[in-house]
Amino acid sequence: MRNISDIIEGYLKQVLELSEQEHIEIKRSELADKFQCVPSQINYVINTRFTAERGYLVESKRGGGGYIRILRVEIHSKAALIDDMMAQVGDAVTQQAVEHMVYRLIDEEIITKREAKLILAAIDRSTLALPLPLRDQVRAYIVKAMFITLKYDNK
């Protein structure tokens, strides 16, 4: 059974997909009413499921007439997306940031769910049983090597 966060995420993605514009604008309170949850639940979904690593830009305006605007960032090419992700990785990267990037690669159909599981297993904090910041640095090297392989893969 899916939890409320998954349901809200799925709804927003569907609205975005069906929208004739490049973005959607929602009111936090109206969405909370629709799903019978608190507005902070909407904030949680927006902040964790609609990140730059996952290919979204989010603008928020607070106040009585406030809204949340969600824009799906379109990729120009597989190589451009991977280059952008490699730049985001830098010299060190957290597990959560890589997870978001992997979900984006699935969404863009660049990798399969099985490949995603392999990547996530390799970069998991339990696999890389090292102290910080060394763990995040080693994770960055591993992820960059995988991304380079994806970029130049000739399937």
C-alpha positions, 0 to 999 in steps of 0.5 A: 500500500502506498503512503500519502507522500507517494500518492501526492507525488504521483498526483503532482507528476500526473498533473504536470504531465497533463498540463499544457504549460511547462509548469504547474502552480498549486496552492499548498492549503488546497492540495492539503485539503484535497488529500486531507493532510497538513500543509507540512506534508505537502512541503515534505513531498515538494522538498524531497520528491521535486528536487533539482537532482530529480529534474525539477525547479520549484518556486514558492511564494508564501502568504495569502495569495501564495503558490508553489510552482513546479517546473520539470527541467527538460534534458537536451541529451543523455550526455548533457544530463550526465555531465550536469549530474557529474558536476553536481557530484563534485569531490564529495556527494551524499547518499541522498543526493545520489539517490535523487540522481538515480531516480532521475535516470530511471525517470528519463529511461537512461537506466533500468530499475535493476541498474538503479538497484546496483548503483544504490547498493554500491554507494550505500553507507553500509557498503562504504563503511568509512568515516565522513568525509572520506565516505562521501569522497569515495562515493563521488569517485564511484558515482563518477565512474558509473556515470562516465560508463553510462555516458559512453555506453553504446547499447 
